[in-house]
Amino acid sequence: MTLLFLLPGDPSRPGLPAPESDREARAARAAGAQVAVTDDEALRAGDAARAVADVPAGPGPVWYRGRPLTGASYTALAAALADRDRTLLTGPEQYLAAPEGPADGTPSAAAAVRVWWVDGVPVLTTAHPDATADATPLPAALPAEVTTPVSHLGRRFVTTDLAPDTAGAWRTLAVGDGQTTGLGPATDGETARLFEALTAAGSGFPLALPAGRLTLRALPPTECARLADGGTAGLRWVDGAPPEGTVEGAGIMVQLAAAGLYRPGWGTYAITRTGDGVALGGIGFHGPPDETGTAELGYDLSPSARGAGWATDAVRLLASWAWSRPEVRTLRAATEPANLPSQRVLERSGFVRTGEEAEMHVFEYGGNGNGAAAGTAEAVGAGGRADDGRAQARPLSAGNRPPS
């Protein structure tokens, strides 16, 4: 089932998106999704069936990205799509129940920042379309006071408009429907980031995997590119910057995407603390499962995050998710023979050593995470790499590299 984005059609170019939606159409296709258009004149006239007559039959999910609709029109749109075996990812009930407008009575025109949220995860932060030239710069990372309320809304795709108060703290002025909110001043790269996130979430892959004190946050290719270029991908890192292995792994994800080998869910994740969102390292796969159903996992922690069980928690969580996927038959990891801390992490996470390959110890997942309780201390510094003592599986940048 291929995800489809439904965009406004251009009356002068039948079957093609309206000019203001061209950029979104390109981003959707680049992310691996289909694009179809509505006949907005028919939609406004109450003929939803004619409005979606050119939408390819499903089955498959649909993100609507178009002009605001009345509740009755949106309900009719959902029914017409259902007749074509297509399902809106924001259903009529959720659309009708959406709390719109100012969150605290302050006009949203005072907003400086607009944040785009998909499944409770902030995937894009841009300047507000009405922000003045001297508006407060975009926050490097969103504080918990504006992220926690959104994560509890239970809505798949929303926007929030933010402004700093007199003390400099960010507050939410308005909540909007992400389906009908314009991207405004977003760049092509920012548009790509949003549509990568929407494509992954709409295709059934998680943008965040929470488990108690830890949350794994997916980093799609455009976010990986920001890391590979020396940025932070909008995250606060415990040591000020991502660790070396995470940056290397992000670079490999960029190469995979350029070669057409990236698949949502099978890339890099940031290891973050659930309580404050601080990033501690990276974990991920060296690519999607191959034709035999084999996937390989690697991970990397910032130095100050080692020794507190974070790697074990992260490996258990991601291994459990991967093992639940029908396309996975074998999940493996490889470590250097001297990297005893990493081997203990794998053993505590349900991996069993199965052999040697290219002078590396190879481990395979047994479908369980029995071992030390989450949060117990891990040994670091003993064994491991002679140069830095990192407790990690093969560096995130290692593995199946795309063709050069």
C-alpha positions in Angstrom: 0.0 0.0 0.0 1.5 3.3 -1.1 0.9 6.5 0.8 -0.8 9.2 -1.2 -0.8 13.0 -0.7 -3.9 14.7 -1.9 -3.2 18.3 -3.1 -5.3 21.0 -4.7 -5.6 20.7 -8.5 -4.9 23.5 -11.0 -8.0 24.3 -13.0 -5.9 25.4 -16.0 -3.7 22.2 -15.9 -6.1 19.2 -15.3 -4.5 16.5 -13.3 -1.6 18.6 -12.0 -1.2 20.4 -8.7 -2.0 24.1 -8.2 1.2 26.2 -8.7 1.4 26.9 -4.9 1.5 23.1 -4.3 4.2 22.2 -6.8 7.0 22.3 -4.2 5.0 20.0 -1.9 4.3 17.6 -4.8 8.0 17.4 -5.5 8.8 16.8 -1.9 6.2 14.1 -1.6 7.4 12.2 -4.6 11.0 12.5 -3.5 10.0 10.9 -0.2 8.6 7.9 -2.0 4.8 8.8 -1.9 2.2 9.2 -4.6 0.5 12.5 -5.4 -3.1 13.1 -6.6 -5.1 16.2 -6.9 -8.7 17.3 -6.1 -11.1 19.3 -8.2 -11.6 22.1 -5.7 -14.5 23.5 -7.7 -16.4 20.2 -7.4 -15.5 19.9 -3.7 -16.9 23.4 -2.9 -20.0 22.5 -4.9 -20.6 19.5 -2.7 -19.7 16.9 -5.3 -16.9 15.0 -3.4 -17.1 12.0 -5.7 -16.3 14.2 -8.8 -13.6 16.0 -6.7 -11.6 12.8 -6.3 -12.4 11.1 -9.6 -8.8 11.2 -10.6 -7.5 9.7 -7.4 -6.0 6.2 -8.1 -7.9 3.4 -6.3 -6.3 1.9 -3.2 -6.0 0.4 -0.9 -3.8 2.9 0.9 -3.6 5.8 3.3 -4.0 9.5 2.4 -2.7 12.7 3.8 -4.8 15.7 2.8 -2.9 18.9 2.1 -5.2 21.5 0.8 -7.5 24.4 1.6 -9.6 24.5 4.8 -12.9 22.6 4.5 -16.1 22.7 6.5 -16.9 19.7 8.6 -19.5 18.5 6.1 -17.2 18.9 3.1 -14.4 17.0 4.9 -16.8 14.2 5.9 -17.9 14.0 2.3 -14.3 13.9 1.1 -13.5 11.0 3.5 -16.5 9.1 2.2 -15.6 9.6 -1.4 -12.1 8.5 -0.8 -13.4 5.4 1.1 -15.4 4.5 -2.0 -12.0 4.4 -3.8 -10.5 2.2 -1.0 -8.5 5.2 0.4 -8.4 6.2 4.0 -7.7 9.7 5.3 -5.1 9.6 8.1 -6.9 12.3 9.9 -10.5 11.0 10.0 -13.6 13.2 10.1 -14.1 12.8 13.8 -10.6 14.0 14.6 -10.9 16.9 12.0 -14.2 18.0 13.6 -12.9 17.8 17.1 -9.7 19.8 16.4 -9.1 22.7 18.7 -8.3 25.6 16.5 -7.2 29.2 17.1 -5.4 30.9 20.0 -4.5 28.7 22.9 -4.4 31.6 25.4 -6.4 34.4 23.8 -3.4 36.1 22.3 -3.7 36.9 18.6 -1.6 34.5 16.6 -0.3 37.4 14.5 2.1 38.0 17.3 3.7 34.6 16.8 7.4 34.4 15.8 7.6 30.7 15.2 5.5 27.9 13.7 6.2 24.3 14.6 4.9 21.3 12.6 4.1 18.1 14.5 3.5 14.6 13.2 2.3 12.0 15.7 3.3 14.2 18.6 6.9 14.8 17.3 8.1 18.2 16.3 9.5 17.6 12.8 9.9 21.2 11.5 10.3 24.6 13.0 10.1 27.7 10.8 9.6 31.4 11.1 5.9 32.3 11.4 4.6 33.8 8.1 3.6 37.0 9.9 6.8 37.3 11.9 8.6 40.7 11.5 12.2 41.0 10.5 13.3 41.7 14.0 11.4 38.7 15.5 13.1 36.4 18.0 15.3 33.9 16.3 14.1 30.3 16.1 14.8 28.3 19.2 17.7 25.8 18.8 15.5 23.2 20.5 11.9 23.2 21.8 11.5 23.3 25.5 9.4 20.7 27.3 6.7 23.3 28.2 5.6 23.5 24.5 6.3 19.9 23.5 4.5 18.0 26.3 1.0 19.5 25.7 1.1 18.7 22.0 2.1 15.1 22.6 -1.1 14.6 24.6 -3.5 16.1 21.9 -3.9 12.8 20.2 -3.8 14.4 16.8 -1.6 13.1 14.0 -0.7 16.3 12.2 -0.9 19.8 13.8 0.9 23.1 13.9 1.5 25.4 16.8 2.4 29.1 16.7 4.8 30.2 19.4 6.1 33.5 20.8 8.5 34.3 23.6 7.1 36.0 26.7 8.7 39.0 28.5 11.0 36.6 30.3 12.1 34.9 27.1 10.2 31.6 27.7 8.4 30.2 24.7 4.6 29.8 24.9 2.0 28.4 22.6 -0.4 31.0 21.1 -2.4 28.8 18.7 -2.9 25.3 17.5 -3.8 24.6 13.9 -4.6 21.7 11.5 -1.4 20.7 9.7 -3.4 19.5 6.7 -4.7 23.0 5.9 -1.9 25.3 7.2 0.3 26.9 4.6 4.1 26.3 4.7 4.7 30.0 4.2 8.5 30.8 4.2 9.7 27.2 4.4 12.6 26.4 2.2 12.8 23.4 -0.2 14.9 21.6 2.4 12.4 22.3 5.2 9.6 21.1 3.0 11.5 17.9 2.3 11.9 17.3 6.0 8.2 17.7 6.7 7.2 15.4 3.8 9.8 12.7 4.8 8.2 12.7 8.3 4.7 12.6 6.9 5.6 9.8 4.5 7.2 7.7 7.3 4.4 8.1 9.7 1.7 7.7 7.1 3.3 4.4 5.9 3.2 3.0 9.5 6.7 3.7 10.7 7.4 5.4 14.0 8.8 8.9 14.3 9.4 8.2 18.0 9.7 5.0 20.0 9.2 5.8 23.7 10.0 3.4 26.6 10.1 4.8 30.1 13.0 7.1 30.5 14.2 6.7 26.9 12.7 7.8 23.6 14.2 6.9 20.2 13.5 9.7 17.7 13.8 8.9 14.0 16.1 11.1 11.9 15.0 11.0 8.2 17.6 11.7 5.5 17.3 15.5 5.5 17.8 15.5 9.3 20.8 13.2 8.8 22.2 15.6 6.3 22.1 18.3 8.9 24.1 16.1 11.3 26.6 15.1 8.6 27.1 18.8 7.8 28.1 19.5 11.5 24.7 20.6 12.8 22.5 19.3 15.6 19.3 18.4 13.7 17.4 20.6 16.1 18.3 18.5 19.1 20.1 19.4 22.3 23.0 17.0 22.7 24.3 16.1 26.1 27.9 16.9 25.2 27.0 19.9 23.0 27.3 18.0 19.7 26.5 14.5 18.5 29.1 11.8 18.9 31.4 10.9 16.0 29.8 7.5 15.2 26.3 9.1 15.0 27.6 11.7 12.6 29.2 9.0 10.5 26.0 7.0 10.5 24.0 10.0 9.5 26.3 10.5 6.5 25.7 6.9 5.4 21.9 7.4 5.6 22.3 10.4 3.3 24.3 8.2 0.8 21.6 5.5 1.0 18.9 8.1 0.3 20.8 9.5 -2.7 21.2 5.9 -4.1 17.4 5.2 -3.6 18.1 2.6 -0.9 16.7 4.4 2.1 13.5 3.1 3.6 11.5 4.8 6.4 12.0 3.1 9.8 15.4 1.5 8.8 17.7 4.5 9.3 19.2 6.5 12.2 17.5 7.3 15.5 18.6 9.8 18.1 18.7 8.3 21.6 17.0 10.9 23.8 15.9 11.2 27.4 12.1 11.2 27.6 12.0 13.8 30.4 13.8 16.6 28.7 14.5 15.5 25.2 18.3 15.7 25.5 20.0 13.5 22.9 22.6 11.0 24.2 23.7 9.3 21.1 22.5 7.5 18.0 21.3 4.0 17.1 20.0 2.6 13.9 20.3 0.2 11.0 22.8 0.0 8.2 19.9 -0.1 5.7 16.6 -1.9 5.3 16.4 -5.7 5.5 17.9 -7.4 2.5 16.3 -10.1 0.3 17.0 -12.7 3.1 15.3 -10.6 5.7 18.5 -9.7 7.4 19.0 -6.3 9.1 22.0 -5.0 11.0 22.0 -2.7 14.0 24.7 -0.3 15.3 24.8 2.3 18.1 26.9 5.1 19.6 26.8 7.1 22.8 28.2 10.5 23.8 31.0 10.0 26.4 29.1 11.5 29.3 26.1 9.2 28.7 28.1 6.0 29.0 27.9 3.8 32.0 24.2 4.3 32.9 22.4 1.7 30.9 21.3 3.9 28.0 22.8 1.7 25.3 21.2 -1.4 26.7 17.8 0.3 26.9 18.1 1.6 23.3 19.3 -1.7 21.8 16.5 -3.6 23.6 13.9 -1.1 22.3 15.0 -0.9 18.7 15.7 -4.7 18.5 12.2 -5.4 19.8 10.6 -3.1 17.3 12.6 -4.6 14.4 11.8 -8.1 15.5 8.1 -7.4 15.3 8.3 -6.4 11.6 7.3 -9.2 9.3 10.1 -8.5 6.8 12.8 -9.3 9.4 14.1 -12.8 9.8 17.5 -12.1 11.2 18.7 -9.2 13.2 22.4 -8.9 13.7 25.1 -6.7 15.1 28.9 -6.9 14.9 31.6 -5.7 17.3 35.4 -5.7 17.4 36.8 -8.6 19.5 38.2 -6.2 22.1 35.0 -4.2 22.5 33.8 -6.1 25.6 31.4 -3.4 26.8 29.5 -3.5 23.6 29.4 -7.3 23.6 27.9 -7.2 27.1 25.3 -4.6 25.9 24.3 -7.0 23.1 24.1 -10.0 25.4 21.9 -8.2 27.9 19.7 -7.1 25.1 18.9 -10.6 23.8 21.7 -11.1 21.2 23.8 -14.3 21.0 27.2 -14.5 19.5 27.1 -16.7 16.3 30.5 -16.4 14.7 33.2 -14.3 13.1 33.1 -12.1 10.0 35.8 -9.8 8.6 37.6 -9.9 12.0 34.4 -8.9 13.9 32.4 -10.8 16.4 28.9 -11.4 15.0 25.8 -11.5 17.2 22.2 -12.3 16.3 19.0 -11.4 18.1 17.1 -14.2 19.8 13.8 -12.4 20.1 14.1 -11.5 23.8 15.7 -8.8 25.9 16.4 -10.7 29.0 19.3 -9.6 31.1 20.2 -6.7 33.3 17.3 -4.4 34.2 16.9 -1.2 32.3 18.9 1.6 33.8 21.6 -0.5 35.4 25.2 0.5 35.0 27.1 -0.7 32.0 30.8 -1.3 32.1 32.8 1.2 30.0 36.4 1.7 29.4 37.3 -2.0 30.0 38.2 -3.5 26.6 36.4 -1.6 23.8 38.3 0.6 21.4 41.8 1.4 22.5 41.5 5.0 21.5 38.2 6.1 23.2 36.6 3.2 25.0 33.3 3.6 23.2 30.7 1.0 24.1 29.2 0.4 20.7 28.5 -2.1 18.0 30.2 -1.6 14.7 30.1 2.2 14.1 26.9 3.5 12.7 28.7 4.4 9.5 29.8 0.8 8.9 27.8 -1.8 7.2 26.3 -2.1 3.7 27.4 1.0 1.9 25.5 2.2 -1.1 27.1 1.8 -4.6 29.7 4.6 -5.3 
